[in-house]
Amino acid sequence: MSPPSSGSGNDSPSEFLYFFPEEDVTRAELLSILDGSDEERRAWAISHLLRYAQWDDIWTYVSEDQVREIFAALDLPENLRVAWARKLKIEAPAG
């Protein structure tokens, strides 16, 4: 699958990804985070994908299985967590 055209491509300063509104992150940096061993940083990146990215852009960078694996560590508002849990067929914790 090819990377989304909006905010990705080469890694020049003008090519920051749009779904990181508070930090400048390039496609190369995101891929490094997603492939890295720092689970907290990976959760941060995936949280941003699920909060801010367009549908097709999300699945360009992660799979449903990758999201399921780290779901408990994601920083999502409750309504979004419930919606994603339903979509990914994850049982949301009570209360």
C-alpha positions in Angstrom: 0.0 0.0 0.0 1.4 3.4 -0.9 1.6 6.2 1.7 -1.0 8.9 1.8 -0.3 11.9 -0.3 -1.3 14.4 2.3 1.6 15.1 4.6 3.8 12.3 3.6 6.3 11.4 0.9 9.7 12.8 1.3 10.9 14.0 4.7 11.5 17.7 4.1 10.2 20.0 6.8 7.1 20.8 4.7 6.2 17.1 4.7 5.0 16.7 8.3 2.1 14.4 8.9 -1.2 16.2 9.4 -2.4 13.9 12.1 0.2 15.1 14.6 -1.2 18.6 15.2 1.0 19.5 18.1 4.3 18.0 17.0 6.2 17.9 13.7 6.5 14.2 12.7 7.6 13.0 9.3 6.6 9.7 7.7 10.1 8.3 8.4 9.9 9.3 12.0 6.4 7.7 12.4 7.7 4.4 10.8 10.6 4.4 13.1 8.3 4.8 16.1 6.0 2.1 14.9 8.9 -0.3 14.4 10.6 0.6 17.6 10.6 -1.1 21.0 9.3 1.9 22.9 5.7 0.9 23.6 4.7 4.2 25.2 5.9 6.1 22.1 4.1 3.6 19.8 0.9 4.0 21.8 1.3 7.8 21.4 1.7 7.5 17.7 -1.2 5.1 17.2 -3.4 7.2 19.5 -2.8 10.1 17.1 -3.6 8.0 14.1 -6.9 6.9 15.6 -7.8 10.4 16.7 -6.8 12.6 13.8 -6.0 10.6 10.6 -8.4 9.9 7.8 -9.6 6.3 7.6 -7.4 5.2 4.7 -4.3 6.9 6.2 -4.7 4.9 9.5 -4.4 1.5 7.7 -1.5 2.7 5.7 0.6 2.7 8.8 -0.9 0.1 11.1 -3.0 -3.0 11.0 -6.1 -3.8 13.1 -4.0 -6.5 14.9 -1.3 -3.9 15.8 -4.0 -1.6 17.2 -5.6 -4.5 19.2 -2.2 -5.4 20.7 -1.6 -2.0 22.2 -5.3 -0.9 22.6 -5.2 -0.8 26.4 -2.3 1.7 26.4 -3.9 4.1 23.9 -4.8 7.6 24.9 -8.3 8.0 23.6 -11.4 9.9 24.8 -13.9 7.4 26.2 -16.4 7.8 23.4 -13.7 7.2 20.8 -12.3 4.2 22.8 -15.7 2.6 22.9 -16.2 3.2 19.1 -12.8 1.7 18.3 -13.3 -1.2 20.7 -16.6 -2.0 18.9 -14.9 -1.7 15.4 -12.0 -3.9 16.4 -14.2 -6.3 18.4 -12.4 -5.7 21.6 -14.3 -6.0 24.9 -14.1 -2.6 26.5 -13.4 -2.7 30.3 -16.4 -1.8 32.5 -16.6 1.5 34.1 
